[in-house]
């Protein structure tokens, strides 16, 4: 006999299944794109899906172990580090550790590029050899080699065989969970026009060529790497995730909110560190523009909503705020301070646009930046 769930637990199960249906539709849409497009954006989508897979599994393992038992826990363990990467840089310790990881990635990528591309060539070519690949969609940087490796974990194998196997296992998990949904919620399938090849450009550059473009004073320039992580995550959310997940779904709201909440938290932490170390007017102006903007300020205060959207379950304090027979939409409305979902989405979109535009301005990044480094695709 199936367990008689409490309302809180029932809503959590329903939410996990509904999100799986939306992610399944996104994967089908992704697989219908040209092969080159898939190769450019699939790794980023795996790291986005990791949060959903780990949290849905952990939730079901607590309240519906019969459902969780059908899944491979080794996949969840494999993806868990990606799930934790979503927090980005929310303490000084985190930021320093992340920067050290990024520096190590730079060193390893320099070695890899050198071995693969410079065999037999003069050491002079080392002066111009790249150590970073960038992908632009519609003129915006959506991934870099460094951000992709960071979000997937530097300890991961990056062979094409391994990544294909991982992608297939992610798809199997999502399909299995989606198939448990008793009533398939109507999902809008995106036609994929915005994700076609013609809007993509791929560049090979030296990482220092983008780091030195930042408006940080020299003793703060190491933090430029942290800003680039935030930029790629939010641009990917805005231009890829939002064009794969159903625009009317809670799955997209959830993913977008979590990414934006942690981006704002990370920026506030960076602001505090740089102020303490002594900041210039340009640095102060940048952080004021991104951290003091009203939508970003509102998002940063919504930790209760973030916790619910992340973990699916309400804690006892949150549960007491709910009306009888609440559903997921009611919980979002209540925990968001009685702000309608359409308004929450508007605030998220404004904050994402404002943050990415100001980071691009801070680095003087334009559509034609690095144009000479383009790789024909």
N, C-alpha and C positions, 0 to 999 in steps of 0.2 A: 504494500500500500504506500502510495507516495506521501511524503511528508506534508503536513498541513502548515504551510508557511504563515508567518505573521504578515501583516500588510506591508511592513517595511521590507521584509525579505522577498515577498511576492513581487513588489515593484522592482526590486534589484534584479531578480531573475528576468523579468520582462524587459528591463532596460538592456541587459547584456544580450538577450536574444535579438532585440530590435536593432541594436548597434551592429550585431553580426550580419544581419540581413543587408544593412547599408554598406558595410565593408565588403561583403561578398559581391554586391553590385559594382562597387568601385574596382575590385580586382578583375571582374569580367570586362569592365570598360578599359582598364589598363592593358589587359592582354589583347584587346582588339586594336590597340594603337600600333603604328609601325614599329618594327623591331628596334630601330635606333632610338626612338622615343622611349621605349620601355627601358633600354639600357641606361639612358640618361637619368630617368626619374624613379626607377623601381627601388633602388637602395634607400633613397629618402623615404619612400612609402613604407618600406619594411620597418624603419625606425619609428615611423608614426604608428604603425599597426602594433608595434611591440607594447606600447602603453596599454592599448586595448586588450591584447591577448593576456598579458600578465595580470592586469587588474580584474578582468572578467574571470580568469581561472581562479585567482585567489578568492574572489567573492563567491563563486560557485562551490569551491572546495569547503568553505565555511557553512554555507546554507543549503547547498544542493549537491552533496558529495557524490550522489548517484550520477549526476550529469557531468561533474568534473572528472569522474573516473574513466570516461571514454577518451580522454585526451592524453597526449604524450607529455608527461611532466618534464622530460628532458628538454623539450623545445622551450618550455616556459623558463627553465633555468638558464638556457642559452640566451634568451631575450631579456632577461631581468636587468642586465647592466644597461641595455639600451633604454629601458623604462626609466632608470634612475638618471640617465643623461638629460631627461627633460627638465630637470631642475636647474640645469645650467650652472649658475655662478652665485649662489645665494649667501655665501659667507666669504670672508677674506681667505679662509683656508681653502674653500672650494676654488676661488678664483686663482690663487697661486698654484694649486694642484693642476687645474685645467691648463693654465699657461705652460706649466712644465710638460704636460702631456703634448700640447700643441708644438712646443719646441722640439720634443722628441720625434713627433711625426714629421716635422720639417727635416730633421737630420736624416731620418730613415728614407723619406721621399727623395731627398737629394741623392742619397746613395743609390736608390732604385733607378731614378732617371739616368744617373751617370752610367750605371751598369747596362741599362737597356739601350741608351741612345748615343753614348759617347765612346763606345768601344773603338779603340784604335785612333781616336782623334786627339789632337793636341790638348794639353792641359789648359790652354788659353780659352777653349770653349767652355770651361767650367765657369768662366765669368758671366756667361749668358745663359747657361743651362737652366731650365725651369725646375721648380720643386713643388709647383702647385698647379692643378688644373681647375679651371672655373667653368661652370655652365651658366649661361644666361638664357632666360626665357623672357621674351618681349623687352629685352634690354636690361633686365634686372638679374642680379646674381642670385641663383636659387641653390646652388651647391658649390662647394670647393672640395678638392681632394681632402683637405684637412678637416672640414666639417663632416664630410661623409665618414671618414675613418673614425673621427671622434665619436659621432653619434652611434656608430655600429660597434665601436670598441677597437682600439689598436691591437688587442690580443686576438682578434678574429682572423680567420683565414680569409684571404681575399682572392682565392682562385675562382675562376668562372664556374667550375664544377660545384664548389662549396656554396657559392652564393645562389646558384640555381636551385640546389637542393634545399637551402634554407628558405628561399622564396616559395618553393612547392610546399614545404611543411607549414609555412604561415598560411598559405591558401587552403590547405587541408583543414587546419584548425578552424579557420573562419567558416569554411563550408559546413563542417560538422556542427558547429554551434548554430549557424543559420538554419540548418535543417531541423533543429529542435524546436524552432519557432512554430507554434501551433497555427497561428494565422499570420500569413506574410503581409507585413505592412507595405502599402504601395510606395515604391521607391522610384524617384525620377532618375532615369539613366541619362547621363550627360553624353552629348553627341561627340565630344572629344575634339571639336574643331580647334579649340584654343591650345590643345596640346600637340598639334601636328609639328612636323620637323621644321617647317620654314621659319618658325619663330625662335629656334634654338641657335645659339652660337657657343662654341667651345674654345677655350683659350688655354694655352700653357704659359705660365709666367713664373718669375721668381717671387717667392712670397714677400720678400723684403720690398718689392716694388709696390705692393699694395699697403703694407704696413707703414712705409714712410710717407704715404699720402695722407695719413691721419693728421688731424689738427692737435693731437696731444703734444705737449712739450716733451723733449727728448727723454726725461727721466720717467715719464708716464707712458711712453710709446709701447711698452710691452702689453699694455691693456688693450691696444688696438685689436689684438687677436681675439679678445673676449667679445668686442663689439661685432667683429665679423661673424662669429658664431651666432650671435643674436640676429644679425641681418639675414644670414642664410636661412635660419629656422623660420623667421617670420615671412620672408619672401616665398619660401617653399609653401608655407601654410596658405598664404594669400593666392599664389598663382598655380599651385599644383593640387594640394589637398582640397582646397575649396572648389576645384574643378573636377575632382574625382568623387567626393562624398556628396550625397544628395543635399542640395542647398536648404531644404526644409527639414532636415533630420536633426535629432538631438545628438547623433554621432558627430556631425560636423561642429555643432555648437560646443560640444564637450572638448573635442580636439583643439579647436580654435581658442577656447577659453583657457585651457591648461597651458598651451604654448605662450599665449599673451600674458597670462598671470605671471609665469616664471620669467618671461623676458623683462617685464616691468620690475619684478623683485630683484632681478640681477642688475638692472640698470641703477636701481636705488642703492644697492650695495656698492657698486662701482663709484657712484657719486660720493658716497660717504668716505670711501677710501681716498679718493683723489682730493677731496676737500681737506682731509686730514694731512695729506702729504704736501699740500700747497698747490692750488690750482690757478691757472690763468683765466682771463676773461672768456676766451673762446671755449675753454672746457666748461666753465660755469654756465655759459649761455646754452651750450649743447644740452647739458643735463637738466637745465631749467625747462628747455623746450620739450624734452621727452618725459621727465619725471613729474613736472608740475602741471602738465596738461590735465584738464579735469577728468577726461575719460580714463586716462592712465591712473590717476589718483583713486578713482572709484574702483577700478579693477583691483588695485593693490590691496583694498580693504575687504575684498570678498573671499577671505580664506575659508569661511564655512561653505560657501558655494563651491569653491575649488575642491575641498575635501570630498563633498558629496559627488561631484562630477567625476572625480578621479576614482573613488573607491566603490561607487554605486550605492553603498549602504549609508543610512543616516545613523548618527550616534544618538544616545538617549536625549541629550539636550536639544538636538535638531528635531527629533521625533516629536517632542512636546510642542513644537511650534506648528505642527501640521494639523490641518483640519481633518475630520473623519473622512475616510474613503479618498484620501489624496492620491494623485498619480504623479508621475515624474515631472510633468509640466508644472503642476501645483508646487512641487518641492523647489524647483528652480525659481519660480516666481517668489515664493516665500523667503528662501535663503538669500535671494538677490535683493532683499529689501523691498519687495513688492514692485519690482521693475519688470515690465513685460518682456517676454523673450525677444520680440522684434527690436525693442530698445536695447537690450543687452547685446544683440548682434550688431546693431548700429554703433554702439560704444566700442566694441571689439574692433570692428572694421576701421573706425576712425583712429583708434590707438595704434593699430598695426601700420596703417598708412603714415601716420605722423612719425612713428619711431623709425620705420625704414627710410622715409624721405630724409629725416634728419641725420641718420647714420651715413647715408649716401652723400649728403651735403658735407658732413664732417670729414669724409674721405675724398671729397671732390670727385665722386664717381658719376660718370655720365654714360649715356648709351654707347658712345664710341670709345670709351676708355678701354685700353688694351687692344684696340682694333688691329694693330700690327701683329699681335700675337695670336690671331685667329687660326683655328685649325679647320680646314674644310671638312664638312660632314655630309 
